[in-house]
Amino acid sequence: MKVRVTAILMTLAMLLVGVQCAFAAQAKPNIKILATGGTIAGSAASDTATTGYKAGALGIDVLINAVPEVKKYANVSGEQICSIDSKDMTNDVWLKLAKRCNELLARSDVDGIVITHGTDTLEETAYFLNLTVKSNKPVVITGAMRPATAISADGPMNLLNAVRVASDKKSAGRGVLVVLNDTINGARDVTKTHTTSVDTFKAPELGAFGYVNDGVPEFYRATTRLHTTKSEFAVGNLTKLPYVKVIYGTANDDALFVDAAIKGGVKGIIYAGTGNGSVHKDAEAALAKATAAGIVVVRSARVGNGSVIPAEQSYINYHFLDGDSLNPQKARILLQLALTKTKDLKAIQEMFHKY
């Protein structure tokens, strides 16, 4: 009798351990990794080459299998959205990516998303998704400055840290996050600041959101600007985005590029001006013609820090809008999305102060 009771107790104990193990496995979040190509999936001819490689050469399964440690933090699965060098990013890929993120995040079996991306336009994709993803679940974008074949590749640790951040409950509700080189940045403020350094992504004026400290995500700051579920922009029914160009202001500027943009059929122009979004007098005259033709003109700045605020009375008279603290490439994205909603200048100006 005693032997039978002991056997029953041992069986129950083993069952309990099994249930606990199964529960522990289920308790790990389910993270979907969406791959778009880029340097993180790049392949070079030698293990010392950090330039001259083929971006997006490796598939998502290769990237995941190269970093088995990610499975300690989440149940991961991969999906290949595209395989491109991010300098060739398109509106079509943005729309596809945003729609897929929304589809996945609406599912109860998806707790967060990690996106692998080339670094050239990573900040732009991050900001586009920050305005179009409709979920509080974590969305984290990562990439690499060195190809996967380099002996000093930064991609594996960046991917691991991205999964760590996406798996952390503290990451929810903060908008789209950018994680590289142990640093967590917000999509609105981050920019690429160095051509080759692994420490290239920074928010020069407003600072990082946090850091991955020896594998543990820690947050110290959050954004006050609207994003994701608080954003008014929706892409579910969009098949294209309005045509908006950035024109870079310089000394000795002229009307050439503005006139070309008008003839090219743009719906909006971002003028990356000097100083406080200042506009050369010859370009100003051309931009005045643009606004008179119904094209929305937004003054941004090429200087890297600070907000573009009202300045010359003529800018107000010509109905130029102020780009706030967005850099030119992100101002372009916001204007593209704004034009899907309205052409009212007052409403668009308010958007630049909200997002």
C-alpha positions in Angstrom: 0.0 0.0 0.0 2.8 2.4 1.0 4.6 1.6 -2.3 1.4 2.4 -4.3 0.9 5.7 -2.5 4.5 6.7 -3.0 4.2 5.8 -6.7 1.1 7.9 -7.0 2.7 10.9 -5.3 5.7 10.6 -7.6 3.5 10.5 -10.6 1.6 13.6 -9.4 4.9 15.4 -8.8 6.1 14.6 -12.3 2.8 15.8 -13.7 3.1 19.0 -11.7 6.6 19.6 -13.0 5.3 19.0 -16.5 2.4 21.5 -16.1 4.8 24.1 -14.6 7.2 23.6 -17.6 4.4 23.9 -20.1 3.1 27.0 -18.3 6.5 28.5 -18.3 6.8 27.9 -22.1 3.4 29.4 -22.7 4.3 32.4 -20.5 6.9 33.5 -22.9 5.6 36.2 -25.3 5.0 35.4 -28.9 7.2 37.8 -31.0 6.9 38.0 -34.8 10.1 39.0 -36.6 9.4 40.8 -40.0 12.4 41.1 -42.2 13.0 43.7 -44.9 16.6 43.1 -45.8 19.4 45.6 -45.1 22.9 45.3 -43.8 21.8 43.1 -40.9 21.1 40.5 -43.6 24.1 41.5 -45.7 26.8 39.2 -47.1 30.3 40.3 -48.1 33.1 38.6 -49.9 35.3 38.5 -46.8 34.8 38.5 -43.1 36.8 41.8 -42.8 34.7 43.7 -45.3 32.2 46.2 -43.9 31.4 47.9 -47.2 30.7 46.6 -50.7 28.4 43.9 -49.4 25.1 42.7 -50.8 22.3 43.9 -48.5 19.4 41.6 -47.8 21.2 38.5 -49.0 20.2 36.4 -46.0 16.7 35.3 -45.2 15.0 35.7 -41.9 15.4 32.1 -40.9 19.1 32.4 -41.2 19.1 35.5 -38.9 17.0 33.8 -36.3 19.0 30.6 -36.3 22.2 32.6 -35.9 20.9 34.0 -32.6 19.4 31.0 -30.8 19.4 33.1 -27.5 16.3 34.9 -28.7 14.3 31.8 -27.9 15.1 32.3 -24.2 13.0 35.5 -24.2 10.2 34.7 -26.6 8.6 32.2 -28.9 9.8 33.7 -32.2 8.8 33.2 -35.8 9.9 35.0 -38.9 8.3 36.4 -42.0 10.1 37.9 -45.0 8.3 41.2 -46.1 11.0 42.1 -48.7 14.8 41.8 -49.2 16.1 45.2 -50.2 18.8 47.7 -49.4 16.9 50.3 -47.4 18.1 53.2 -49.6 15.6 51.7 -52.1 12.7 51.8 -49.6 9.3 52.6 -51.2 5.9 53.8 -50.2 4.5 50.5 -51.4 6.7 48.6 -48.9 5.7 51.0 -46.1 2.0 50.4 -46.7 2.6 46.6 -46.9 4.6 46.6 -43.7 2.1 48.8 -41.8 -0.9 46.7 -42.9 0.9 43.5 -41.9 1.8 44.9 -38.5 -1.8 45.8 -37.9 -3.0 42.4 -39.0 -0.6 40.6 -36.7 -1.0 42.9 -33.7 -4.8 42.4 -33.8 -4.2 38.7 -33.1 -4.2 37.4 -29.5 -1.3 35.0 -30.3 1.0 37.9 -31.2 2.5 39.9 -28.3 4.9 42.1 -30.2 6.8 42.7 -33.5 10.5 43.1 -34.3 11.4 44.4 -37.7 14.9 44.0 -39.3 15.7 46.9 -41.6 18.6 48.6 -43.3 19.9 51.7 -41.5 19.8 54.2 -44.3 16.0 54.8 -44.1 15.3 53.0 -40.8 14.3 56.2 -39.0 11.8 57.0 -41.7 10.1 53.6 -41.7 10.0 53.8 -37.9 8.2 57.2 -37.9 5.8 56.0 -40.6 4.9 53.0 -38.5 4.7 55.2 -35.4 1.9 57.1 -37.1 0.1 54.2 -38.7 0.3 51.1 -36.4 -2.9 50.8 -34.3 -1.7 48.9 -31.3 -0.1 49.4 -27.9 1.8 46.2 -28.3 5.6 46.7 -28.7 6.9 47.3 -32.2 10.8 47.4 -32.3 12.9 48.1 -35.4 16.6 47.1 -35.5 19.3 46.8 -38.0 23.1 46.7 -38.2 26.0 48.8 -39.5 28.1 45.8 -40.4 27.1 42.9 -42.6 26.3 39.5 -41.0 29.4 38.0 -42.5 31.8 40.5 -40.7 33.8 39.2 -37.8 32.7 42.3 -35.9 29.0 42.0 -36.9 26.7 44.0 -34.7 23.5 42.5 -36.0 23.2 39.5 -33.8 23.3 41.5 -30.5 21.0 44.1 -32.0 18.5 41.4 -32.9 18.7 39.8 -29.5 18.2 43.2 -27.8 15.3 44.0 -30.0 13.6 40.7 -29.0 14.4 41.5 -25.4 12.8 44.9 -25.6 9.7 43.6 -27.6 9.2 40.9 -25.0 9.3 43.4 -22.1 5.9 44.6 -20.8 7.5 48.0 -20.1 7.8 48.6 -23.8 4.1 48.6 -24.4 2.4 51.9 -25.3 5.6 53.8 -26.0 5.2 54.0 -29.8 7.5 52.4 -32.3 11.0 51.8 -30.8 14.4 51.7 -32.4 17.0 49.5 -30.8 20.6 49.4 -31.8 23.9 49.4 -29.9 22.3 48.8 -26.5 20.2 52.0 -26.9 16.4 52.4 -27.1 15.2 55.4 -29.0 11.8 56.7 -30.0 10.8 56.7 -33.6 10.0 60.4 -33.8 13.3 61.7 -32.4 15.9 59.3 -33.6 18.1 59.9 -36.6 21.2 58.3 -38.2 24.1 60.6 -37.2 27.2 58.8 -38.5 28.0 57.2 -41.9 29.8 54.1 -40.5 29.8 53.9 -36.7 27.8 51.3 -34.9 26.8 54.1 -32.5 25.0 56.0 -35.2 21.4 56.2 -34.0 20.8 59.0 -31.6 18.2 61.6 -30.6 20.6 64.5 -30.5 18.4 67.0 -28.8 15.8 65.1 -26.8 17.8 62.0 -25.9 17.2 58.2 -25.8 14.2 56.6 -24.2 16.4 54.1 -22.4 19.1 51.4 -22.7 19.5 47.6 -22.6 21.6 47.2 -19.5 23.4 43.9 -19.7 20.3 42.3 -21.3 17.7 44.2 -19.2 15.6 46.9 -20.9 15.4 50.1 -18.8 13.3 53.2 -19.7 14.0 56.7 -18.5 12.0 58.9 -20.9 8.8 58.8 -23.0 7.5 61.0 -25.8 4.7 63.6 -25.3 3.7 63.5 -29.0 0.8 61.4 -30.3 1.4 58.0 -31.9 0.0 54.6 -32.8 -3.4 54.2 -31.1 -3.8 58.0 -30.6 -2.9 58.7 -34.2 -5.6 59.8 -36.6 -3.9 58.2 -39.7 -5.1 54.9 -41.1 -3.6 53.0 -44.0 -6.0 50.1 -44.3 -7.6 51.4 -47.5 -4.7 53.3 -48.9 -2.9 52.0 -52.0 -0.6 55.0 -52.5 0.6 58.1 -50.7 0.6 61.7 -51.9 3.7 62.9 -53.7 5.8 65.1 -51.5 9.4 66.2 -52.1 12.1 67.6 -49.9 14.1 70.5 -51.3 17.4 71.4 -49.6 18.1 75.0 -49.1 21.6 76.4 -49.6 23.5 79.7 -50.2 23.0 80.8 -53.8 19.7 78.9 -54.0 17.3 79.5 -56.9 13.9 78.4 -58.1 15.0 75.5 -60.2 14.0 72.6 -58.0 10.8 74.2 -56.7 9.7 74.9 -60.3 10.6 71.3 -61.2 8.6 70.0 -58.3 5.5 72.1 -59.3 5.8 70.8 -62.9 6.3 67.2 -61.5 2.9 67.3 -59.9 3.8 67.3 -56.2 1.1 67.8 -53.6 3.5 69.0 -51.0 7.0 70.5 -50.6 9.3 70.3 -47.5 11.8 73.1 -47.7 14.9 72.1 -45.6 15.9 75.7 -44.9 18.9 77.2 -43.3 18.8 78.3 -39.7 15.2 78.6 -38.4 13.8 77.2 -41.7 15.0 80.2 -43.6 14.2 80.4 -47.3 16.4 81.9 -50.0 14.6 84.9 -51.6 14.6 83.2 -55.1 13.3 79.9 -53.7 10.8 81.9 -51.6 9.3 83.4 -54.7 8.9 80.0 -56.3 7.4 78.5 -53.2 4.9 81.4 -53.1 3.8 80.2 -56.6 3.5 76.7 -55.3 1.1 77.6 -52.4 -0.9 79.8 -54.8 -1.3 76.6 -56.9 -2.6 74.7 -53.9 0.6 72.9 -53.0 1.3 72.7 -49.3 4.7 74.0 -48.3 6.3 73.2 -44.9 9.4 74.9 -43.7 11.8 72.5 -42.0 15.5 72.9 -41.1 18.7 71.3 -42.2 20.6 72.2 -38.9 19.7 69.1 -36.9 18.3 70.5 -33.7 15.6 73.0 -32.6 12.1 73.7 -33.8 11.2 75.7 -36.8 8.9 78.5 -35.6 7.2 81.5 -37.2 9.7 83.9 -38.6 9.4 86.2 -41.5 6.0 87.9 -42.1 6.3 87.0 -45.8 6.3 83.3 -44.8 3.0 83.8 -43.1 1.6 85.8 -46.0 2.5 83.0 -48.4 0.9 80.4 -46.1 4.1 78.4 -45.5 3.6 76.0 -42.6 6.2 75.4 -39.7 7.7 71.9 -39.4 8.2 72.1 -35.6 11.2 69.9 -34.6 10.8 67.2 -37.2 13.8 66.7 -39.5 13.0 67.1 -43.3 12.7 63.4 -44.0 10.2 62.9 -41.2 8.3 66.1 -42.0 7.8 64.6 -45.5 6.2 61.5 -44.0 3.8 63.5 -41.8 2.8 65.8 -44.7 2.1 62.7 -46.9 -0.2 61.2 -44.2 -1.8 64.6 -43.5 -2.7 65.0 -47.1 -4.6 61.7 -47.0 -6.9 63.4 -44.5 -7.2 67.1 -45.4 -5.8 70.0 -47.4 -6.8 72.5 -44.8 -3.7 74.4 -43.8 -4.7 75.1 -40.3 -5.5 71.4 -39.6 -2.2 70.3 -41.1 -0.3 72.9 -39.0 -2.0 71.5 -35.9 -0.8 68.0 -36.9 2.8 69.2 -36.9 2.4 70.3 -33.3 0.7 67.0 -32.2 2.8 64.3 -33.9 
